[in-house]
Amino acid sequence: MEIDLLTAAYPPLIVLAAALLVLVLPRIAGFAVGAASLAAVLAISLLAPGGEHLGGTFLGFEVVPFLVDDFSRMIGIGLGFLGICSVLYAYSSEASETLVAFALAYVASSIGAAFAGDWLVLLFMWELMAVTSTLVVWHYGGDAVRAGFRYAVFHGTGGVLVMMAVAVHYVQTGTFVYDGSGIAGGVPALLAVLGMGVNVAFVGVHTWLPDTYPRPHIAASVFLSVYTTKTSAFVLYRAFPIGGESDLAIYVAYMGGVMAVYGAGFALLQHDMRALLSYHIQAQLGYIVAGIGIGAGAATSELATAGAMTHLFNNILFKSLLFMAVGVVIYRTGKEDLYELGGLWREMPLTAVAFGLGALSITAIPGFNGYVSKGMLFDAANPGYYGTPEYQALYYLLWLGAIGTLLSFIKLGYYVFFHGESDISVPDAKPGQTVAMFGLGAACLLFGVWWQGLADLAPTLHAAGGHFEFAYPGGESELHPYSASHLETAGILTGVAAVTFVIVRKPLSKLDLSDPATVVFPGGYSLGRWSMLAVTELYAAVDRAVVDVVTSCYWIGNNPALAVDAAARRLPDWVVDVEEPRPADGGRPSTIHLRASVGLTVLVLTVALTVVLWLLLS
């Protein structure tokens, strides 16, 4: 009976019901229900048996709304645990009931996309995720409204491309249900890469991310920092699964490498703390995308996919933790610019420690979860260790991204918490904020020390007597992140970053360069404005013409004689002979004398009608 309840309970509906209850219950009760709904998602993810559940048909198509496998289970655990912490943080950060209701609806759609077992359900959840996340942004008002509009345009465009990919996939395969081979090759795969690339912030279509996430309420940024991007990266894996051997796999992998460098590079140039973290969402997604690309088309598929999925799981934990810590700083100080702060570790020691846990995790310092998953990705791409020569350039891109990440968080931590003396006296985080942050921080530390537990969650790693077997050619025969070679790599990266920061710290503080890709904003605005004017003016012209025609027909129907007379006066003299009207004498004789014969008139009408009919049928 327990198993039946677990498989009959559809996680998105549980969270969506909680979202509605938040609006009607007292504040503390509503938030408690929201957290409880996400605890239920966590429990279902842990305990529900694998397989397809709640399957059936919709409009004649086979659908599987609830698929539990090793991949969706791992994502469900991460999203459920984060959701509990995020609701607690929102309550303590004075987020409104309406905002949290929108956020829970957004979380429900994200969880629905993660557990979808077919492309049709995925499409519905994908679009619902775009709509609800836009509402989360818009709710704050102010600058967030225009940013939310741009956000909606990006995600609407990406959603249309994904919808087209799914439609062509169905034409080629005859089914929407996942079969383990991913999206169909050719046009569907290309459209899927382009559409999903918007949500996972491919370089060139990423500008919505740093533009949007720094603007709403701090609690909204915590939700936004995870659910869209991480769920979308997981869906990208569904499209290009392990061993899929897609022709696009190598391009996807290298796009991930470029994202890692681009995101980390522009994060270094930011003054706004949440903008810096937003660029690092792109950078860390780059590692995940690179792992998915390698896993879909290389001999290192198992290790690359394991690295991608564990890094995705770890990102759920440490990225939200960093947004929480920075959010507390903004909440207490009212300042967004990191160069306007300093010395806050004395005023806010708990927040400083929480930030440190997140920073050490994202920068892959030994002892923290990011070190384990990022090490797998380095191994999968390293041609001298486990990878293949075609990924050698990608390996160095990932190295550059890692150095940029270390530099960014040394900079952020230094200027916010350690540089100089604080000139303001502020309290530390509230109890709810503290519990949420340290809950996530503890998980980051747990999976860095107890790395075997993280490996157990990874879908493609299989324990054999406590060992995780891989054919490493460098002499090691099993996965062990704390081997001498892995620790040496971490030490080199950290040392290079520390020395580089000392050298570039002062010139870096004077740089404030905007992302060149943001040219799409004025360009998009101009294109949108002029295309809107063109469409509306064309509509107005057509509307005037239609109204004139209808008005004329109405007048002709009421004044047939006057209409014929007026029309005749416009014809040339060789057709009709119009005489000037004579004074009325009790009647009005016709003033029109036809010159064409009846036969000619019939012939002209017959030809005209034939031409019209031919045009309609051609």
Secondary structure, DSSP 8 states (H G I E B T S, - for coil): -HHHHHHHS-HHHHHHHHHHHHHHS-HHHHHHHHHHHHHHHHHHHHHS-SEEES-EEETTEEE-SEEE-HHHHHHHHHHHHHHHHHHHHHHHTT--HHHHHHHHHHHHHHHHHHH--BHHHHHHHHHHHHHHHHHHHHTT-THHHHHHHHHHHHHHHHHHHHHHHHHHHHHHHS--B--SS-S-TTHHHHHHHHHHHHHTT-TTS-THHHHHTTSS-HHHHHHHTTHHHHHHHHHHHHHS-TT---TTHHHHHHHHHHHHHHHHHHHHT--BHHHHHHHHHHHHHHHHHHHHHHHHHSTTHHHHHHHHHHHHHHHHHHHHHHHHHHHHHHHHH---BGGG---TTTT-HHHHHHHHHHHHHHTT-TTSHHHHHHHHHHHHH-TTTTS-GGGHHHHHHHHHHHHHHHHHHHHHHIIIIISS--SS------HHHHHHHHHHHHHHHHHHHSHHHHHHHSTT--EETTEEB---TTS--B--TTSHHHHHHHHHHHHHHHHHHHHHHHHHHH-----GGGGHHHHHHHHHHHHHHHHHHHHHHHHHHHHHHHHHHHHHHH-HHHHHHHHHHTS-TTTEEE------SSS----EEE-S-HHHHHHHHHHHHHHHHHHHH-
